[in-house]
Amino acid sequence: MISKEQNNVPEIYGLVLAGGKSRRMGKPKDLMDWHGKEQRYFAADLLSEFCEQVFISCREDQLKDFDSHYQSLTDSFLNMGPFGGILSALHAHRDKAWLVVACDLPLLDRETLNKLVENRNSDKIATTYKSPFDGLPEPLISIWEPKSFGSLLNSLEKRITCPRKVLINGDILILDPESPDALMNVNSPEDAQKAQQVLKDEGKK
């Protein structure tokens, strides 16, 4: 758990983005079991070490079988995908920074999150990673500062609902990942096979 606010640096809340329809995967990515529990809960547990509170961003229909030990946060900005989830979180707690991760990152580890938090620059709108796959900022493993709310709203006014474009056009700190595999999105059965192999290989070490 991180310490309370010091020197007016906003506390960090955690957000697991788990509201997608998982069309390419063919089954709900947030319910996939990579580490002995549903991925949405595993990711929330991972964030809990670094965040004062952790929320799982999900749709209303996902609350039916939701574990009451975890906190949910449904979108107030609807039908915008991850953009709506991030904007809804910032709107719900305007004075907090948000450590946002997607639920399709089964290789995400403590070290990757720790580097993000340790190098965080709260004077920027976000601290993020450079994607090892395309060299662009990775919005779904990022700390979004309270001041990013205005940038997201300005983007929305232009009908642009891509969080990556907000980062590309914003004042951000971008880091190189120590472990590129940790940033691997698993969106398809083929991706899942690759991730499973990496986890299997790591288990042999």
C-alpha positions in Angstrom: 0.0 0.0 0.0 1.3 3.4 -0.9 1.5 6.2 1.7 -1.1 9.0 2.0 -0.9 12.1 0.0 2.3 14.1 0.5 3.2 17.5 -1.0 -0.2 17.6 -2.7 0.6 14.6 -5.0 -2.7 12.9 -5.7 -3.3 9.5 -4.3 -3.4 6.6 -6.8 -6.5 4.6 -7.2 -6.5 1.4 -9.4 -8.8 0.6 -12.3 -9.0 -2.8 -14.0 -10.7 -2.3 -17.4 -13.0 -5.4 -17.7 -16.0 -4.2 -19.6 -15.1 -5.3 -23.2 -17.2 -7.8 -25.2 -14.2 -10.0 -26.1 -15.4 -10.6 -29.6 -12.0 -11.7 -31.0 -11.3 -14.0 -28.1 -14.7 -15.6 -28.3 -15.1 -15.7 -24.5 -15.0 -13.1 -21.7 -11.3 -12.1 -21.2 -12.0 -10.8 -17.7 -13.2 -14.3 -16.6 -10.2 -16.2 -18.0 -8.1 -18.0 -15.4 -4.4 -17.5 -15.9 -3.3 -17.5 -12.2 -5.8 -19.5 -10.2 -8.6 -16.9 -10.3 -10.6 -14.8 -12.8 -8.2 -12.3 -14.5 -10.2 -9.3 -13.4 -9.7 -10.2 -9.7 -6.1 -11.2 -10.2 -5.4 -7.8 -11.8 -7.2 -6.0 -9.0 -5.1 -7.9 -6.4 -1.9 -7.0 -8.3 -2.9 -3.3 -8.3 -3.8 -3.3 -4.6 -0.2 -3.1 -3.5 0.2 0.2 -5.3 -3.2 1.8 -4.9 -5.3 3.2 -2.0 -8.4 1.6 -3.5 -9.0 -0.6 -6.6 -12.1 -0.7 -8.8 -13.1 -3.0 -11.6 -14.6 -1.2 -14.5 -17.4 -3.3 -15.9 -20.9 -3.3 -17.5 -24.1 -3.4 -15.5 -24.8 -7.0 -16.7 -21.4 -8.2 -15.4 -22.5 -7.4 -11.8 -24.7 -10.5 -11.6 -21.9 -12.8 -10.5 -19.5 -10.1 -9.1 -17.4 -11.0 -6.1 -18.5 -8.7 -3.3 -14.9 -8.5 -1.9 -14.1 -6.3 -4.9 -15.4 -2.8 -5.9 -17.0 -2.3 -9.2 -17.3 0.9 -11.2 -19.7 1.1 -14.1 -19.3 3.7 -16.9 -21.0 7.0 -16.7 -19.7 7.7 -20.2 -21.2 4.9 -22.2 -20.3 2.9 -25.3 -16.8 4.4 -25.6 -14.7 1.3 -24.7 -11.6 1.9 -22.6 -11.9 5.7 -23.1 -15.2 5.7 -21.4 -13.9 3.6 -18.5 -11.0 5.9 -17.9 -13.1 9.0 -18.2 -15.8 7.6 -15.9 -13.2 6.8 -13.2 -11.7 10.3 -13.3 -15.2 11.8 -13.2 -16.1 9.6 -10.2 -13.0 10.7 -8.1 -11.8 13.9 -9.5 -8.9 14.4 -7.1 -7.3 11.0 -7.6 -4.8 9.7 -10.1 -5.7 6.3 -11.7 -3.4 3.4 -12.3 -5.2 1.8 -15.2 -4.6 -1.7 -16.6 -6.6 -3.8 -19.0 -7.9 -7.2 -18.1 -6.2 -8.8 -21.1 -2.6 -8.6 -19.7 -2.0 -12.0 -18.2 1.8 -11.4 -18.2 1.6 -8.1 -16.3 3.8 -8.3 -13.2 4.6 -6.5 -10.0 7.9 -5.2 -11.3 6.3 -3.5 -14.3 3.8 -1.7 -12.1 6.4 -0.8 -9.6 8.6 0.9 -12.2 5.5 2.9 -13.3 4.7 4.0 -9.8 8.3 4.7 -8.8 9.0 6.9 -11.9 5.6 8.6 -11.9 5.6 12.3 -12.7 2.4 13.9 -11.3 3.2 17.1 -13.2 2.4 15.4 -16.5 -1.1 14.2 -17.5 0.1 10.6 -17.5 3.0 8.3 -16.9 3.0 5.5 -19.3 5.0 2.8 -21.2 6.3 2.7 -24.7 4.7 -0.3 -26.4 7.4 -2.8 -27.5 5.1 -3.8 -30.3 4.6 -0.4 -32.1 6.6 2.2 -30.2 3.5 4.2 -29.2 2.4 5.0 -25.6 0.4 2.2 -24.0 -2.7 3.8 -22.4 -3.9 0.7 -20.7 -0.9 0.4 -18.5 -0.6 4.0 -17.4 -1.1 6.3 -14.5 -3.6 9.0 -15.5 -3.3 12.1 -13.4 -6.4 14.2 -12.4 -5.4 16.9 -14.9 -5.8 14.3 -17.7 -9.6 14.7 -17.2 -9.6 17.9 -19.2 -7.5 16.4 -22.0 -9.9 13.5 -22.3 -12.9 15.8 -22.3 -11.3 18.0 -25.0 -10.8 14.9 -27.1 -14.4 13.8 -26.6 -15.6 17.2 -27.8 -13.7 16.5 -31.0 -15.4 13.1 -31.2 -12.1 11.3 -30.6 -12.5 8.5 -28.1 -9.0 6.9 -28.4 -7.0 7.2 -25.1 -3.8 6.5 -27.0 -4.3 9.6 -29.1 -4.8 11.6 -25.9 -1.4 10.4 -24.7 0.3 11.0 -28.1 -0.9 14.6 -28.1 -0.4 15.2 -24.4 2.4 16.1 -22.0 3.4 12.7 -20.7 6.3 10.7 -19.3 6.9 7.6 -21.3 9.1 4.8 -20.0 10.7 1.8 -21.6 9.5 -1.5 -20.2 12.0 -3.8 -18.5 10.0 -6.8 -19.6 8.3 -6.3 -23.0 6.2 -9.5 -22.6 4.5 -7.9 -19.6 2.8 -5.5 -22.0 1.4 -8.2 -24.3 -2.3 -7.9 -24.9 -4.1 -11.2 -25.3 -7.1 -10.5 -27.7 -7.4 -13.8 -29.6 -7.1 -17.5 -29.1 -3.7 -17.3 -30.9 -2.5 -14.6 -28.5 -3.7 -16.8 -25.6 -1.6 -19.7 -26.8 1.5 -17.5 -26.9 0.9 -16.1 -23.4 0.3 -19.6 -22.1 3.6 -20.7 -23.5 5.4 -17.8 -21.9 3.8 -18.6 -18.5 4.8 -22.2 -19.0 8.4 -21.3 -19.8 8.6 -18.9 -16.8 7.4 -21.7 -14.6 10.4 -23.8 -15.6 12.9 -21.2 -14.4 
